[in-house]
Amino acid sequence: MSRVGRKPIAIPAGVKVAVKDAGVEVQGPKGKLVTPVPPGISFSVEGGQLLCKRSGDEGPVRALHGLARALAQNAVTGVSTGFTKELDIVGVGYKAQVEGKKVVFTLGYSHPVEFPIPEGISIAIDKQTHVVVSGFDRQRVGQVAAEIRKLRKPDPYKQKGIRYVGEVLKKKAGKAGATGSK
């Protein structure tokens, strides 16, 4: 048995879970998510917990057991507490500000970059250089954060750009002639 797949998922107060043919439907204070269930995997609600079981020991079913349980866990966590990703903007003159349903970034280009805020996602800016992306769908939060980072990836030489909080970057040395050494 999969170690991840056999763990029960605790259902917090205020969260409703319904097992249907199309998938596991999770509804909570932050929103509603439907997690698809792959063939050979089944879910059941027993005693305030969501249990994930597989039909057999075939390779493809075993491979999806832990994944299906993790996706259901992310749905339960998302509708109850939500997910956040934090990014830092590093560089002289680099900044961001929220204007209505879009975020306007100044990233050293000749023009400001406008990024529309998708439905179900909220973006907050602290001190013009700290971006907080939050929402109840973990996949969408991560995707939006990756798209924002892609607007100006960190430069390997001067380390300027948009990076995740806590991301460790490898700094490259410039040309040897620039430092005066031979």
C-alpha positions as CSV (number, residue, x, y, z in Angstrom):
1,M,0.0,0.0,0.0
2,S,1.0,3.5,-0.7
3,R,2.1,5.3,2.5
4,V,0.5,8.5,1.3
5,G,-2.5,6.9,-0.1
6,R,-3.6,5.0,3.0
7,K,-3.5,8.1,5.3
8,P,-7.0,9.3,6.2
9,I,-7.8,12.9,5.4
10,A,-9.3,14.8,8.4
11,I,-12.4,16.8,7.4
12,P,-12.4,20.2,9.4
13,A,-15.5,21.8,10.7
14,G,-17.4,23.8,8.1
15,V,-16.2,21.6,5.2
16,K,-18.7,19.4,3.3
17,V,-17.4,16.4,1.3
18,A,-19.5,14.5,-1.2
19,V,-18.2,11.5,-3.1
20,K,-19.7,11.4,-6.6
21,D,-19.1,9.6,-9.9
22,A,-17.3,12.5,-11.4
23,G,-15.0,13.0,-8.4
24,V,-14.8,14.2,-4.8
25,E,-16.7,17.5,-4.3
26,V,-15.4,19.6,-1.5
27,Q,-17.2,22.7,-0.3
28,G,-16.0,25.1,2.4
29,P,-15.9,28.7,3.6
30,K,-13.4,29.7,0.9
31,G,-15.0,28.0,-2.1
32,K,-15.9,24.8,-3.9
33,L,-13.6,22.4,-5.7
34,V,-14.1,19.1,-7.5
35,T,-11.2,16.7,-7.6
36,P,-11.4,14.0,-10.3
37,V,-11.0,10.4,-9.2
38,P,-8.9,8.1,-11.5
39,P,-10.3,4.7,-12.4
40,G,-9.4,2.0,-9.8
41,I,-9.4,4.5,-6.9
42,S,-12.4,5.0,-4.6
43,F,-13.1,7.5,-1.8
44,S,-15.5,7.1,1.2
45,V,-16.4,9.3,4.1
46,E,-16.3,7.5,7.5
47,G,-16.4,9.1,10.9
48,G,-15.4,12.6,9.9
49,Q,-12.5,11.3,7.7
50,L,-12.1,10.9,4.0
51,L,-10.5,7.5,3.1
52,C,-8.9,6.6,-0.2
53,K,-8.8,3.0,-1.4
54,R,-7.6,1.2,-4.5
55,S,-9.2,-1.7,-6.3
56,G,-6.1,-3.8,-6.9
57,D,-2.4,-4.0,-7.0
58,E,-1.8,-3.3,-10.7
59,G,1.0,-0.8,-11.5
60,P,-1.1,2.1,-12.9
61,V,-3.6,1.9,-10.0
62,R,-0.8,1.8,-7.4
63,A,0.9,4.8,-9.1
64,L,-2.3,6.9,-8.9
65,H,-3.2,6.0,-5.3
66,G,-1.0,8.5,-3.5
67,L,-1.7,11.2,-6.1
68,A,-5.5,10.9,-5.8
69,R,-5.3,11.2,-2.0
70,A,-2.9,14.2,-2.2
71,L,-5.2,16.0,-4.6
72,A,-8.2,15.4,-2.3
73,Q,-6.1,16.6,0.7
74,N,-5.2,19.8,-1.2
75,A,-8.8,20.4,-2.0
76,V,-9.9,20.0,1.6
77,T,-7.0,22.3,2.8
78,G,-7.7,24.9,0.1
79,V,-11.4,25.4,0.9
80,S,-10.8,25.5,4.6
81,T,-7.5,27.6,5.0
82,G,-6.3,28.4,1.4
83,F,-2.9,28.6,-0.1
84,T,-0.4,31.4,-0.6
85,K,2.8,32.0,-2.6
86,E,5.1,34.9,-1.9
87,L,7.4,36.6,-4.4
88,D,10.0,39.4,-4.0
89,I,10.8,42.0,-6.7
90,V,14.5,42.8,-6.6
91,G,16.1,45.7,-8.6
92,V,16.4,49.4,-8.6
93,G,13.2,51.0,-9.7
94,Y,11.4,47.6,-9.9
95,K,7.9,47.7,-8.3
96,A,4.3,46.6,-8.5
97,Q,0.9,48.0,-7.7
98,V,-2.7,46.8,-7.9
99,E,-5.0,48.8,-10.0
100,G,-8.6,47.4,-10.0
101,K,-8.6,43.9,-11.5
102,K,-4.9,44.0,-12.7
103,V,-1.4,44.4,-11.3
104,V,0.9,46.8,-13.0
105,F,4.6,45.9,-12.8
106,T,7.5,48.3,-13.5
107,L,10.4,45.9,-14.3
108,G,13.0,47.9,-16.2
109,Y,11.3,47.5,-19.6
110,S,10.4,50.5,-21.7
111,H,6.8,50.0,-20.7
112,P,4.8,48.9,-17.6
113,V,3.7,45.3,-17.7
114,E,0.0,44.7,-16.9
115,F,-1.0,41.4,-15.4
116,P,-4.8,40.6,-15.1
117,I,-5.9,39.0,-11.8
118,P,-7.7,35.7,-12.5
119,E,-11.0,34.7,-10.8
120,G,-10.6,33.0,-7.5
121,I,-7.1,34.5,-6.9
122,S,-6.2,37.5,-4.9
123,I,-3.0,39.4,-5.2
124,A,-1.7,41.8,-2.5
125,I,1.4,44.0,-2.8
126,D,3.4,45.0,0.3
127,K,5.9,47.9,0.1
128,Q,5.7,47.8,-3.7
129,T,8.3,44.9,-3.9
130,H,6.6,42.0,-2.1
131,V,3.8,40.1,-3.9
132,V,1.5,37.7,-2.1
133,V,-0.7,35.4,-4.3
134,S,-3.4,33.6,-2.5
135,G,-6.5,31.5,-3.3
136,F,-8.2,28.2,-2.5
137,D,-7.0,26.1,-5.5
138,R,-3.3,25.1,-5.0
139,Q,-2.7,24.5,-8.7
140,R,-4.0,27.9,-9.8
141,V,-2.1,29.8,-7.1
142,G,1.2,28.1,-8.1
143,Q,0.4,28.7,-11.8
144,V,-0.3,32.4,-11.3
145,A,2.9,32.8,-9.2
146,A,4.9,31.1,-11.9
147,E,3.4,33.4,-14.6
148,I,4.3,36.5,-12.5
149,R,7.8,35.2,-12.0
150,K,8.2,34.7,-15.7
151,L,7.6,38.4,-16.4
152,R,11.2,39.0,-15.3
153,K,13.1,35.9,-14.2
154,P,16.1,36.6,-11.9
155,D,19.2,37.5,-13.7
156,P,22.1,35.1,-13.0
157,Y,24.7,38.0,-13.0
158,K,23.1,40.8,-11.0
159,Q,20.3,38.8,-9.3
160,K,17.6,41.3,-10.4
161,G,14.1,40.2,-11.2
162,I,11.1,38.5,-9.6
163,R,11.9,35.5,-7.3
164,Y,10.0,33.3,-4.8
165,V,10.6,34.1,-1.1
166,G,13.4,31.8,0.1
167,E,14.5,30.9,-3.4
168,V,18.3,30.3,-3.6
169,L,19.9,31.6,-6.8
170,K,23.3,30.7,-8.2
171,K,25.2,33.8,-9.0
172,K,27.5,33.7,-12.0
173,A,30.8,35.5,-12.2
174,G,31.1,38.1,-14.9
175,K,33.8,38.4,-17.4
176,A,37.3,38.2,-16.0
177,G,38.3,41.4,-17.8
178,A,35.6,43.3,-15.9
179,T,37.1,42.6,-12.5
180,G,40.7,43.5,-13.6
181,S,42.1,40.0,-12.9
182,K,43.7,37.9,-15.6
